[in-house]
Amino acid sequence: MHDLIRTFSERGDLAHLALFLWAACASAFALFALRELAASIRRFDDFVRELARFNDTFDRPKDQERSDG
């Protein structure tokens, strides 16, 4: 890593090094954000699935709904 920085500094490409570091950090942040988004979608899907299972468990039969009306 030190050799890479020395090579960039000798050639005067510090702006390119800064741009590379910025792009690497931005890409890492985007990857982290997408991973968190996927995890939140998975948790929401689990919640909806459990809610549907709860509703199926405690749902009244259809013939009782008609007789109460």
Secondary structure as a PSIPRED ss2 file (coil, helix, strand):
# PSIPRED VFORMAT (PSIPRED V4.0)

   1 M C   1.000  0.000  0.000
   2 H H   0.000  1.000  0.000
   3 D H   0.000  1.000  0.000
   4 L H   0.000  1.000  0.000
   5 I H   0.000  1.000  0.000
   6 R H   0.000  1.000  0.000
   7 T H   0.000  1.000  0.000
   8 F H   0.000  1.000  0.000
   9 S H   0.000  1.000  0.000
  10 E H   0.000  1.000  0.000
  11 R H   0.000  1.000  0.000
  12 G C   1.000  0.000  0.000
  13 D C   1.000  0.000  0.000
  14 L H   0.000  1.000  0.000
  15 A H   0.000  1.000  0.000
  16 H H   0.000  1.000  0.000
  17 L H   0.000  1.000  0.000
  18 A H   0.000  1.000  0.000
  19 L H   0.000  1.000  0.000
  20 F H   0.000  1.000  0.000
  21 L H   0.000  1.000  0.000
  22 W H   0.000  1.000  0.000
  23 A H   0.000  1.000  0.000
  24 A H   0.000  1.000  0.000
  25 C H   0.000  1.000  0.000
  26 A H   0.000  1.000  0.000
  27 S H   0.000  1.000  0.000
  28 A H   0.000  1.000  0.000
  29 F H   0.000  1.000  0.000
  30 A H   0.000  1.000  0.000
  31 L H   0.000  1.000  0.000
  32 F H   0.000  1.000  0.000
  33 A H   0.000  1.000  0.000
  34 L H   0.000  1.000  0.000
  35 R H   0.000  1.000  0.000
  36 E H   0.000  1.000  0.000
  37 L H   0.000  1.000  0.000
  38 A H   0.000  1.000  0.000
  39 A H   0.000  1.000  0.000
  40 S H   0.000  1.000  0.000
  41 I H   0.000  1.000  0.000
  42 R H   0.000  1.000  0.000
  43 R H   0.000  1.000  0.000
  44 F H   0.000  1.000  0.000
  45 D H   0.000  1.000  0.000
  46 D H   0.000  1.000  0.000
  47 F H   0.000  1.000  0.000
  48 V H   0.000  1.000  0.000
  49 R H   0.000  1.000  0.000
  50 E H   0.000  1.000  0.000
  51 L H   0.000  1.000  0.000
  52 A H   0.000  1.000  0.000
  53 R H   0.000  1.000  0.000
  54 F H   0.000  1.000  0.000
  55 N H   0.000  1.000  0.000
  56 D H   0.000  1.000  0.000
  57 T H   0.000  1.000  0.000
  58 F H   0.000  1.000  0.000
  59 D C   1.000  0.000  0.000
  60 R C   1.000  0.000  0.000
  61 P C   1.000  0.000  0.000
  62 K H   0.000  1.000  0.000
  63 D H   0.000  1.000  0.000
  64 Q H   0.000  1.000  0.000
  65 E H   0.000  1.000  0.000
  66 R H   0.000  1.000  0.000
  67 S H   0.000  1.000  0.000
  68 D H   0.000  1.000  0.000
  69 G C   1.000  0.000  0.000
